[in-house]
Amino acid sequence: MPAVHGVKRVVSAAIAIGAATSAVVLAAPSASADSGVLTVCSQGDYSTKVSFPDRGGSSTPDVARGACQSFGVGGGSAVERIEIWGVQWSGNSATTFPVDSGSLRPSRGGNVTTYGNINDHWAMVPQI
């Protein structure tokens, strides 16, 4: 009978670990954006920057590939156009190429995530 109790303990421990793991997954932060913040994630094999044509062409700094950075974009409620650019570095020289474009309502914030490579690239843009 002691062997049966040992198996029950192992199974109970496995269930408890599984439940704890599920709870951790459920508690993960959502992909929703913070008000007044644009988060740029560069998941392709190039750096990413976002420009704001309605703001005289100002842009975020380059976000290195594999990284995410957040930028304050103000709290205006007017929808603005954004342009997403890829930046491929080779030594000290950079090749900049258009990845996508979209819209941003600064008061709602947004997330931009880029994927792919210089020849096959795409982006997820904010949903306004």
N, C-alpha and C positions, 0 to 999 in steps of 0.2 A: 503493500500500500504506500510506503514512503515514495516510491518512484512516481506514482500517480500524482501525489501532492507536488513533487518537484516539477512535473510537466505542467500542472495547473499554474504554478507560480511563474514559470517561464512564459506561458501563453498570456497570463494576466499582465506581466511586465511588457510583453510585446504590444498588447492592446493599449496599454497606458502610453507607451512611447508613440504609437501610431496616432493616438488621440492628441497628444501634445504637439506632434509634428503638424497635424491638420490644423490645430488652433493657431500655430505660428503662421502657416500659409494664409489662413483666413485673415490674419491681422496685418498682412503686408500692406504698405501704403498704396493708395489708389493712383491711377495715372492722371487724375484730374489736375488741372493747373491752378496755381495760386493767383489771386487777383493782383494785377499789376506786374506780373512776373512772366517772362518768356524763358522757358528752359530749352536749351539746344543740346541734343545728344548726337554725337557723330559716330555712328556704328559702322560706317563703310571704311574703306581703306584710304580715306582722304580726310582732311580737316574740313570743317563747316563754318560758314558765317552766314548771318541773316542781315539783309539790308532793308531799309525803310524808305522807299522812294518818296513818300509823303512827308518825310522829315529831312528833305534835302539830300537824300542818299546816304545818310549816316548808317553805320552798320555795327554789329557786334564784333568784338575781336574774334580771331580764329579759335574754334574749339577743336582741340587735337583729337585725332581719331581714337576711338575707344573711350572718350571722355564725355561728360555732361557738365554744362555750366548754366547757371541761372542769371538773368539780367533784368533789372528793373526797367519797365517800359511805360511807367506812368499809369494813370487811372482814367484816361479819357474813354468815353463811351462810343466815340465814332469809330467805324470800321476802317482799318488801314490796310493797304496792300503791303505784303512782305515778299521779298525775293530770297530764295535759298541758294547759296553758292557753295560749290566744292572747291577746295584748294589742295592741289597736289604739289608737294614740295620735292624738289630734287636739288640737294645742296642748298645754296642760297637763293635759288630761283623758284618761283611759284607759277603754276598754271592754274588759272581760275576759270571755272566753267559753271554754267547755270544747271542747277539740279531740279528746281521746281519753284512755284510761286503759290501764294495763297493770301488769306486775309487774317487779320488779327484784330480783336476788340480788346485793347489794353486793359480795360476794367475787368475783363474776364480772365486775362492771362492766356497762356497757351504753351503747347509743347511742339517742338519740331525735332524729328528724328530722321537722320539720313542713313542710307544703306548703299551697298554696292561698291563699284569702282569707277574710275574715270570714264570708262566706256559703257557701263551699264549701271546707272544710278537712279535712285528714286527717294522720295521723302514722304513722311507722314506730317501733315500740317494741321494747325489748329482748326477745330470745328467751331464756327461762330454761331 
